[in-house]
Amino acid sequence: MSETQKKSKNGDESSEQANETQLTYEQARDELITVVNRLESGGESLAESMELFKRGEYLSTLCERYLSEARAVLKAANQD
């Protein structure tokens, strides 16, 4: 099942997508660092850790999308 399908099942997709499209690469990266630090500290409950993990996966995917787009722009610029 894709992430989109999972989010649709939870009913949170539309509001989350609206908020996430406004995150810049730097904001997503910084939040991802915070999520990783919280997970590494081990002070969260299992439920909170699972939510943080899901959030981290999403932020990682978002950052990778930004980086892929930047690579494509650079590649196109270098071909001209």
Residue pairs with C-beta under 8 A, 6 or more apart in sequence:
3 57
3 58
3 61
4 13
7 13
7 16
20 58
20 62
23 31
23 62
25 63
25 66
25 67
28 59
28 62
28 63
28 66
29 59
29 63
31 55
31 59
32 56
32 59
32 60
32 63
35 52
35 55
35 56
35 59
36 56
38 44
38 52
39 49
39 52
39 53
39 56
44 52
